[in-house]
């Protein structure tokens, strides 16, 4: 996992995540956050909702169910989760992405 992102990204604060095997670097702004995420283990994220989210898959694959519609996204794919849409995810080991959250308080730094 350590070579997914360059040093400039790895020098960002790590985000406080509760997902086993996940690491994320946090770029914080007054109105939003960008996370550079990577997963060393498979992870299941239960159904939840929050502000809008946009992601670009860099490596691996993720299965997202957004408002009841399930799709698999792989390297080079983009996904969008509208604000308030209930969604869940199955993330596979080796997955990495860049994710924009339209919420400045979604995650905190460790």
DSSP file (Angstrom, degrees, kcal/mol; ACC not computed):
  #  RESIDUE AA STRUCTURE BP1 BP2  ACC     N-H-->O    O-->H-N    N-H-->O    O-->H-N    TCO  KAPPA ALPHA  PHI   PSI    X-CA   Y-CA   Z-CA
    1    1 A X    >         0   0    0      0, 0.0     3,-2.0     0, 0.0     4,-0.4   0.000 360.0 360.0 360.0 -28.2    0.0    0.0    0.0
    2    2 A X  T 3   +     0   0    0      1,-0.3     3,-0.2     2,-0.1     8,-0.1   0.668 360.0  52.2 -65.9 -16.2    2.8    2.4    0.8
    3    3 A X  T 3  S+     0   0    0      1,-0.2    -1,-0.3     3,-0.0     4,-0.0   0.367  82.4  90.2-100.6   6.8    3.6    3.2   -2.9
    4    4 A X  S <  S+     0   0    0     -3,-2.0     2,-0.3     1,-0.1    -1,-0.2   0.915  93.2  35.0 -65.1 -42.9    0.0    4.1   -4.0
    5    5 A X  S    S-     0   0    0     -4,-0.4    -1,-0.1    -3,-0.2     5,-0.0  -0.861  87.5-114.2-116.8 147.0    0.5    7.7   -3.2
    6    6 A X    >>  -     0   0    0     -2,-0.3     4,-2.2     1,-0.1     3,-1.1  -0.223  39.1 -96.5 -72.2 168.2    3.5   10.0   -3.5
    7    7 A X  H 3> S+     0   0    0      1,-0.3     4,-1.6     2,-0.2     5,-0.2   0.854 121.6  63.4 -53.5 -39.4    5.3   11.5   -0.5
    8    8 A X  H 34 S+     0   0    0      1,-0.2    -1,-0.3     2,-0.2     4,-0.1   0.855 109.9  39.9 -57.4 -35.3    3.4   14.8   -0.9
    9    9 A X  H X4 S+     0   0    0     -3,-1.1     3,-2.0     1,-0.2    -1,-0.2   0.906 111.9  54.9 -78.2 -45.0    0.1   12.9   -0.2
   10   10 A X  H 3< S+     0   0    0     -4,-2.2    -2,-0.2     1,-0.3    -1,-0.2   0.669  99.9  63.2 -66.0 -14.9    1.6   10.7    2.6
   11   11 A X  T 3< S+     0   0    0     -4,-1.6    -1,-0.3    -5,-0.2    -2,-0.2   0.589  83.8  97.8 -83.0 -11.1    2.7   13.9    4.4
   12   12 A X  S <  S-     0   0    0     -3,-2.0    15,-0.1    -5,-0.2    -3,-0.0  -0.325  94.0 -84.0 -67.7 159.1   -0.9   14.9    4.8
   13   13 A X  E     -A   26   0A   0     13,-0.6    13,-3.4    12,-0.1     2,-0.3  -0.377  46.5-114.1 -62.0 143.0   -2.6   14.2    8.1
   14   14 A X  E     -A   25   0A   0     11,-0.2    96,-3.0    -3,-0.1    11,-0.3  -0.607  29.6-123.8 -76.3 139.7   -4.0   10.7    8.4
   15   15 A X  B     -F  109   0B   0      9,-2.8     2,-1.0    -2,-0.3     9,-0.4  -0.570  21.9-113.4 -81.1 147.1   -7.8   10.6    8.7
   16   16 A X        +     0   0    0     92,-3.2    92,-0.4    -2,-0.2     2,-0.3  -0.734  46.7 174.4 -82.9 104.3   -9.3    8.8   11.6
   17   17 A X        -     0   0    0     -2,-1.0     5,-0.0     5,-0.2     7,-0.0  -0.829  32.4-155.6-112.3 151.1  -11.1    5.8   10.1
   18   18 A X        +     0   0    0     -2,-0.3     2,-0.6     2,-0.1    -1,-0.1   0.298  62.9 108.9-104.6   7.6  -12.9    3.0   11.9
   19   19 A X  S >  S-     0   0    0      1,-0.0     3,-1.8    24,-0.0    -2,-0.1  -0.768  74.5-119.9 -91.1 121.1  -12.5    0.5    9.0
   20   20 A X  T 3  S+     0   0    0     -2,-0.6    21,-0.2     1,-0.3     3,-0.1  -0.334  95.6  12.9 -58.3 132.1   -9.9   -2.3    9.7
   21   21 A X  T 3  S+     0   0    0      1,-0.3    19,-3.3    19,-0.1    20,-0.5   0.510  99.9 122.2  81.5   4.8   -7.1   -2.3    7.2
   22   22 A X  E <   - B   0  39A   0     -3,-1.8     2,-0.4    17,-0.2    -1,-0.3  -0.784  36.6-176.5-103.9 145.4   -7.9    1.1    5.8
   23   23 A X  E     - B   0  38A   0     15,-2.6    15,-2.7    -2,-0.3     2,-0.4  -0.996   4.6-179.0-135.8 141.0   -5.6    4.2    5.6
   24   24 A X  E     - B   0  37A   0     -9,-0.4    -9,-2.8    -2,-0.4     2,-0.4  -1.000  19.7-145.6-143.2 141.5   -6.6    7.6    4.4
   25   25 A X  E     -AB  14  36A   0     11,-1.8    11,-2.1    -2,-0.4     2,-0.5  -0.912  25.7-138.2-106.1 133.4   -4.7   10.9    4.0
   26   26 A X  E     -AB  13  35A   0    -13,-3.4     2,-0.6    -2,-0.4   -13,-0.6  -0.814  18.7-171.6-106.6 123.0   -6.8   14.0    4.6
   27   27 A X  E     - B   0  34A   0      7,-2.9     7,-2.3    -2,-0.5     2,-0.4  -0.957  24.0-158.4-106.7 113.7   -6.8   17.2    2.6
   28   28 A X  E     + B   0  33A   0     -2,-0.6     2,-0.3     5,-0.2     5,-0.2  -0.749  17.7 170.9-101.9 137.7   -9.0   19.6    4.6
   29   29 A X        -     0   0    0      3,-2.0     3,-0.1    -2,-0.4    -2,-0.0  -0.893  46.9-104.6-133.5 165.7  -10.8   22.7    3.2
   30   30 A X  S    S+     0   0    0     -2,-0.3    74,-0.2     1,-0.2     3,-0.1   0.775 119.1  26.6 -62.7 -25.3  -13.4   25.1    4.8
   31   31 A X  S    S+     0   0    0      1,-0.1    73,-0.3    72,-0.1     2,-0.3   0.520 127.6   5.2-116.7  -7.9  -16.2   23.6    2.7
   32   32 A X        -     0   0    0     71,-0.2    -3,-2.0    72,-0.2     2,-0.3  -0.948  57.8-126.3-161.7 176.2  -15.1   20.0    1.9
   33   33 A X  E     -BC  28 101A   0     68,-2.0    68,-2.9    -2,-0.3     2,-0.4  -0.976   8.2-155.9-133.8 150.2  -12.6   17.2    2.4
   34   34 A X  E     -BC  27 100A   0     -7,-2.3    -7,-2.9    -2,-0.3     2,-0.4  -0.998  13.9-163.8-123.9 128.0  -10.6   15.1    0.0
   35   35 A X  E     -BC  26  99A   0     64,-3.0    64,-3.0    -2,-0.4     2,-0.7  -0.922  14.6-155.1-113.0 137.5   -9.4   11.7    1.2
   36   36 A X  E     -BC  25  98A   0    -11,-2.1   -11,-1.8    -2,-0.4     2,-0.3  -0.926  32.9-171.8-106.0 102.3   -6.7    9.6   -0.5
   37   37 A X  E     +BC  24  97A   0     60,-2.1    60,-2.1    -2,-0.7     2,-0.3  -0.738  19.1 176.8-110.5 146.1   -7.7    6.1    0.7
   38   38 A X  E     -BC  23  96A   0    -15,-2.7   -15,-2.6    -2,-0.3     2,-0.5  -0.993  13.9-151.2-144.2 148.1   -6.1    2.7    0.4
   39   39 A X  E     -B   22   0A   0     56,-2.5    55,-3.2    -2,-0.3    56,-0.3  -0.974  15.6-178.3-127.5 123.1   -7.2   -0.7    1.8
   40   40 A X  S    S+     0   0    0    -19,-3.3     2,-0.3    -2,-0.5   -18,-0.1   0.613  78.2  36.5 -89.5 -15.9   -5.0   -3.6    2.8
   41   41 A X  S    S-     0   0    0    -20,-0.5    54,-0.1   -21,-0.2    53,-0.1  -0.911  94.8 -91.0-133.5 158.3   -7.9   -5.8    3.7
   42   42 A X        -     0   0    0     -2,-0.3     2,-0.3    50,-0.1    50,-0.2  -0.400  48.4-168.1 -62.0 148.0  -11.4   -6.5    2.4
   43   43 A X  E     -G   91   0C   0     48,-2.9    48,-3.3    -4,-0.1     2,-0.5  -1.000  20.8-152.6-144.6 142.0  -14.0   -4.3    4.1
   44   44 A X  E     -G   90   0C   0     -2,-0.3     2,-0.6    46,-0.2    46,-0.2  -0.973  12.0-162.2-112.0 122.6  -17.8   -4.1    4.4
   45   45 A X  E     -G   89   0C   0     44,-3.0    44,-2.0    -2,-0.5     3,-0.1  -0.924  20.3-132.0-105.4 117.5  -19.2   -0.6    5.0
   46   46 A X  E     -     0   0C   0     -2,-0.6    41,-0.1    42,-0.2    44,-0.0  -0.135  38.7 -71.8 -67.5 165.1  -22.8   -0.8    6.3
   47   47 A X  E    S+     0   0C   0     41,-0.1     2,-0.3    39,-0.1    41,-0.2  -0.273  70.2 140.3 -58.4 135.9  -25.6    1.3    4.9
   48   48 A X  E     -G   87   0C   0     39,-2.0    39,-2.6    37,-0.1     2,-0.3  -0.945  35.1-138.0-162.8 175.4  -25.5    4.9    5.8
   49   49 A X        +     0   0    0     -2,-0.3     2,-0.3    37,-0.2    37,-0.1  -0.983  28.2 141.9-145.4 153.7  -26.1    8.4    4.3
   50   50 A X        -     0   0    0     35,-0.3    34,-2.9    -2,-0.3    35,-0.3  -0.881  54.9 -37.9-166.0-166.3  -24.3   11.8    4.4
   51   51 A X  S    S-     0   0    0     -2,-0.3    -1,-0.2    32,-0.2    52,-0.1  -0.108  86.7 -60.6 -63.3 169.9  -23.4   14.7    2.2
   52   52 A X        -     0   0    0     50,-0.3    50,-2.7    49,-0.1     2,-0.4  -0.137  54.3-163.7 -56.8 148.2  -22.5   14.2   -1.5
   53   53 A X  E     -ED  81 101A   0     28,-2.3    28,-3.3    48,-0.2     2,-0.4  -0.999   9.4-173.5-138.0 135.9  -19.5   12.0   -2.3
   54   54 A X  E     -ED  80 100A   0     46,-2.3    46,-3.4    -2,-0.4     2,-0.3  -0.999  12.0-177.3-130.8 131.9  -17.5   11.7   -5.5
   55   55 A X  E     -ED  79  99A   0     24,-2.3    24,-2.2    -2,-0.4     2,-0.4  -0.948  21.5-156.1-134.0 153.0  -14.7    9.2   -6.1
   56   56 A X  E     -ED  78  98A   0     42,-2.2    42,-1.9    -2,-0.3     2,-0.4  -0.994  25.7-133.0-123.8 121.7  -12.2    8.1   -8.6
   57   57 A X  E     + D   0  97A   0     20,-2.7    19,-2.8    -2,-0.4    40,-0.3  -0.619  26.7 174.1 -79.3 124.6  -10.9    4.5   -8.4
   58   58 A X  E     +     0   0A   0     38,-2.8     2,-0.3    -2,-0.4    39,-0.2   0.803  66.5   3.1 -96.1 -38.1   -7.1    4.3   -8.7
   59   59 A X  E    S- D   0  96A   0     37,-1.8    37,-1.9    16,-0.1    -1,-0.3  -0.982 108.2  -1.5-147.1 153.0   -6.6    0.6   -7.9
   60   60 A X  S    S-     0   0    0     -2,-0.3    15,-0.9    35,-0.2     2,-0.3  -0.214  81.8 -70.6  71.8-153.5   -8.6   -2.5   -7.3
   61   61 A X  E     -H   74   0C   0     31,-0.2    31,-1.8    13,-0.2     2,-0.3  -0.985  28.8-164.6-147.7 156.6  -12.4   -2.6   -7.1
   62   62 A X  E     -HI  73  91C   0     11,-2.3    11,-3.0    -2,-0.3     2,-0.6  -0.995  14.4-145.0-138.2 139.8  -15.3   -1.6   -4.9
   63   63 A X  E     -HI  72  90C   0     27,-3.0    27,-2.5    -2,-0.3     2,-0.4  -0.946  24.4-171.7-106.8 117.6  -19.0   -2.8   -5.0
   64   64 A X  E     -HI  71  89C   0      7,-2.6     7,-2.6    -2,-0.6     2,-0.6  -0.908  17.4-162.1-113.0 136.0  -21.3    0.1   -4.2
   65   65 A X  E     -HI  70  88C   0     23,-2.4    23,-1.7    -2,-0.4     2,-0.5  -0.968  16.6-178.7-113.1 113.3  -25.0   -0.1   -3.6
   66   66 A X  E >  S-HI  69  87C   0      3,-2.5     3,-2.0    -2,-0.6    21,-0.2  -0.958  70.9 -21.3-117.6 116.9  -26.5    3.4   -3.9
   67   67 A X  T 3  S-     0   0    0     19,-3.1    -1,-0.2    -2,-0.5    20,-0.1   0.876 130.3 -48.6  50.5  41.9  -30.2    3.8   -3.3
   68   68 A X  T 3  S+     0   0    0     18,-0.3     2,-0.6     1,-0.2    -1,-0.3   0.335 114.0 116.5  86.1  -6.3  -30.7    0.1   -4.0
   69   69 A X  E <   -H   66   0C   0     -3,-2.0    -3,-2.5     2,-0.0     2,-0.5  -0.870  50.6-157.4-100.2 116.3  -28.6    0.0   -7.3
   70   70 A X  E     +H   65   0C   0     -2,-0.6     2,-0.3    -5,-0.3    -5,-0.2  -0.808  20.3 161.2 -99.9 130.2  -25.5   -2.2   -7.0
   71   71 A X  E     -H   64   0C   0     -7,-2.6    -7,-2.6    -2,-0.5     2,-0.5  -0.979  32.4-130.7-142.2 153.2  -22.5   -1.7   -9.3
   72   72 A X  E     -H   63   0C   0     -2,-0.3     2,-0.4    -9,-0.2    -9,-0.2  -0.913  20.9-163.0-106.7 132.8  -18.9   -2.6   -9.3
   73   73 A X  E     +H   62   0C   0    -11,-3.0   -11,-2.3    -2,-0.5     2,-0.2  -0.933  10.7 179.2-117.2 138.3  -16.3    0.1  -10.0
   74   74 A X  E >   -H   61   0C   0     -2,-0.4     3,-2.9   -13,-0.2   -17,-0.3  -0.714  46.0 -36.5-130.0 179.1  -12.7   -0.7  -11.0
   75   75 A X  T 3  S+     0   0    0    -15,-0.9   -17,-0.2     1,-0.3    -1,-0.2  -0.043 128.6  16.3 -42.7 126.0   -9.5    1.2  -11.8
   76   76 A X  T 3  S+     0   0    0    -19,-2.8    -1,-0.3     1,-0.3     2,-0.1   0.205  97.8 122.0  93.1 -14.4  -10.3    4.4  -13.8
   77   77 A X    <   -     0   0    0     -3,-2.9   -20,-2.7   -20,-0.1    -1,-0.3  -0.430  48.0-149.7 -80.0 156.1  -14.0    4.4  -12.9
   78   78 A X  E     -E   56   0A   0    -22,-0.2     2,-0.3    -2,-0.1   -22,-0.2  -0.906  10.6-168.9-119.5 151.6  -15.8    7.3  -11.2
   79   79 A X  E     -E   55   0A   0    -24,-2.2   -24,-2.3    -2,-0.3     2,-0.4  -0.975   6.3-159.3-137.5 156.1  -18.8    7.1   -8.9
   80   80 A X  E     -E   54   0A   0     -2,-0.3     2,-0.6   -26,-0.2   -26,-0.2  -0.998   2.2-166.7-136.5 131.2  -21.1    9.7   -7.4
   81   81 A X  E     -E   53   0A   0    -28,-3.3   -28,-2.3    -2,-0.4     3,-0.1  -0.964  24.4-134.7-116.4 112.6  -23.3    9.4   -4.3
   82   82 A X    >   -     0   0    0     -2,-0.6     3,-2.1   -30,-0.2   -32,-0.3  -0.245  37.4 -81.7 -64.5 154.5  -25.9   12.2   -4.0
   83   83 A X  T 3  S+     0   0    0      1,-0.3   -32,-0.2   -34,-0.1    -1,-0.1  -0.312 116.5  11.6 -54.2 132.0  -26.4   13.9   -0.7
   84   84 A X  T 3  S+     0   0    0    -34,-2.9     2,-0.3     1,-0.3    -1,-0.3   0.353  89.0 140.8  81.2  -5.7  -28.7   11.9    1.5
   85   85 A X    <   -     0   0    0     -3,-2.1     2,-0.3   -35,-0.3   -35,-0.3  -0.551  54.2-125.9 -73.5 128.8  -28.6    8.7   -0.6
   86   86 A X        +     0   0    0     -2,-0.3   -19,-3.1   -37,-0.1   -18,-0.3  -0.595  44.4 163.5 -73.4 130.4  -28.4    5.5    1.4
   87   87 A X  E     -GI  48  66C   0    -39,-2.6   -39,-2.0    -2,-0.3     2,-0.3  -0.972  23.8-169.5-147.7 159.5  -25.4    3.5    0.3
   88   88 A X  E     - I   0  65C   0    -23,-1.7   -23,-2.4    -2,-0.3     2,-0.3  -0.929  13.3-148.6-142.9 165.5  -23.2    0.6    1.4
   89   89 A X  E     -GI  45  64C   0    -44,-2.0   -44,-3.0    -2,-0.3     2,-0.5  -0.993  17.7-157.7-143.4 147.0  -19.9   -0.8    0.1
   90   90 A X  E     -GI  44  63C   0    -27,-2.5   -27,-3.0    -2,-0.3     2,-0.4  -0.990  27.2-167.6-115.5 115.0  -17.9   -3.9   -0.3
   91   91 A X  E     -GI  43  62C   0    -48,-3.3   -48,-2.9    -2,-0.5     2,-0.3  -0.896   8.8-142.8-110.2 133.1  -14.3   -2.9   -0.7
   92   92 A X    >   -     0   0    0    -31,-1.8     3,-1.7    -2,-0.4   -31,-0.2  -0.728  30.4 -92.1 -99.8 144.0  -11.6   -5.4   -1.8
   93   93 A X  T 3  S+     0   0    0     -2,-0.3   -53,-0.2     1,-0.3   -32,-0.1  -0.185 113.8  34.9 -50.3 137.9   -8.0   -5.6   -0.5
   94   94 A X  T 3  S+     0   0    0    -55,-3.2    -1,-0.3     1,-0.3     2,-0.1   0.364  85.3 141.0  94.4  -3.7   -5.7   -3.5   -2.7
   95   95 A X    <   +     0   0    0     -3,-1.7   -56,-2.5   -56,-0.3    -1,-0.3  -0.462  22.5 172.5 -72.6 142.1   -8.4   -0.9   -3.4
   96   96 A X  E     +CD  38  59A   0    -37,-1.9   -38,-2.8   -58,-0.2   -37,-1.8  -0.986   3.4 157.4-146.8 144.3   -7.3    2.8   -3.6
   97   97 A X  E     -CD  37  57A   0    -60,-2.1   -60,-2.1    -2,-0.3     2,-0.5  -0.963  39.7-119.5-153.9 172.2   -9.2    5.9   -4.5
   98   98 A X  E     -CD  36  56A   0    -42,-1.9   -42,-2.2    -2,-0.3     2,-0.4  -0.994  36.9-169.2-115.4 124.1   -9.4    9.7   -4.3
   99   99 A X  E     -CD  35  55A   0    -64,-3.0   -64,-3.0    -2,-0.5     2,-0.5  -0.965  14.1-155.5-126.0 129.3  -12.7   10.7   -2.7
  100  100 A X  E     -CD  34  54A   0    -46,-3.4   -46,-2.3    -2,-0.4     2,-0.5  -0.874   9.5-164.4 -99.0 128.2  -14.3   14.2   -2.4
  101  101 A X  E     -CD  33  53A   0    -68,-2.9   -68,-2.0    -2,-0.5     2,-1.9  -0.971  18.9-143.1-113.5 126.5  -16.8   14.7    0.4
  102  102 A X  S    S+     0   0    0    -50,-2.7     2,-0.3    -2,-0.5   -50,-0.3  -0.290  81.7  81.3 -81.4  52.6  -19.1   17.8    0.2
  103  103 A X    >   -     0   0    0     -2,-1.9     3,-1.1   -70,-0.1     4,-0.3  -0.859  65.9-154.3-161.5 116.0  -18.7   18.1    4.0
  104  104 A X  T 3  S+     0   0    0    -73,-0.3   -72,-0.2    -2,-0.3     3,-0.1   0.651  96.7  46.7 -70.9 -14.8  -15.8   19.7    5.8
  105  105 A X  T 3  S+     0   0    0    -74,-0.1    -1,-0.2     1,-0.1     3,-0.0   0.216  73.3 108.8-113.4  15.1  -16.5   17.7    9.0
  106  106 A X  S <  S+     0   0    0     -3,-1.1     2,-0.3    -5,-0.1    -1,-0.1   0.927  90.1  13.1 -59.7 -47.0  -17.0   14.1    7.6
  107  107 A X        -     0   0    0     -4,-0.3     2,-0.3    -3,-0.1    -1,-0.1  -0.901  70.0-144.6-127.7 157.3  -13.6   12.9    9.0
  108  108 A X        -     0   0    0    -92,-0.4   -92,-3.2    -2,-0.3     2,-0.2  -0.803  28.6-101.5-114.7 162.1  -11.1   14.2   11.5
  109  109 A X  B      F   15   0B   0     -2,-0.3   -94,-0.3   -94,-0.3   -84,-0.1  -0.530 360.0 360.0 -77.8 149.6   -7.4   13.9   11.5
  110  110 A X              0   0    0    -96,-3.0    -1,-0.1    -2,-0.2   -95,-0.1   0.494 360.0 360.0 -64.2 360.0   -5.8   11.3   13.8
